[in-house]
Amino acid sequence: MSRRMTVSKKGWMEYEVTGEDAGLTVERVVRERLQVSGRMLQRLTRSKGILLNRKAPFLQRQVKAGDRVAIRITDQPSSAAVGGKAGGAEREGRVFADEPRERLPLDILYEDEHLLIVNKPAGLMVHPVGPDQSGTLVDAIAARMRERGEPEGVHPVHRLDKETSGAILVAKTGYGHQLADRVLREGSLRREYLAVACGRMAHERGTIHAPIGRDHRHKVRRRVTDRGEEAITHYEVVAAAAEATLVRVWLETGRTHQIRVHFQHIGHPLAGDAMYGGRRDLLRRQALHARRLSFAHPLTGAEISCEAPLPDDLASLTARLFDSPPI
């Protein structure tokens, strides 16, 4: 974080205007120095979440050296937070079902005021798909934040399928979400996966460049189609056996089911992936794990790199199929 920025315990970030900034408007300081998106700027304006020298300013007012511009960086509780559906509470337009009696354990790989990286187990959905559903990753994080007295602003930055394990980036505040979303959109969020593909692959490394769209014969499945969105997957073979290949995979784009669809497309569906033709006798879920997540922190510039250990089922599979795979 810049020396000119400070964060208060009450959830505000303050920026001290420099001589170089003098003459800029409050709006430009908020957008350019505090990296606030246009959408968040509107939200902050409506909620009186912008201050100039501790007073609500006119956004087009020019600043001078030594002025202090502050923005609220914690999420405000929704006015509809009381009396949500079926005892739940509505936060940021979503209804969080009441916390289950048995708390879901969370394997935290990284955490700061704005961002959280969690090692998601296979079988756990990221989002609730309906107002009455509980027991998702979002619910578990919200419960943890509630216990710690933090506002429950849970914003997954990207997604993992229910049966995919591994590292996922989550923002704890709206401000953190728009910062992390910019990292994602700019292609600076580096995601590395490990996967077990059926069959022995012919090439040691390669790139799969094939557009992906919906399969209109199935409400969930995707397929390679000329009418789809651009999708690019890079891979490198780590270990190979007669019946399967262990690959390290990098994403250049982030389409739904991208790795699963692309490996089916080249004739090597993931082990256990029944939806895309993978062998179910090798594993009971798709053999896909988000191994590593790395990026430059959008506020501090520090390199954040987290590695999620291989879960037991995949560790057992790779040990059975390959001789001491270097993972």
Disulfide bonds with the S-S distance in Angstrom:
none
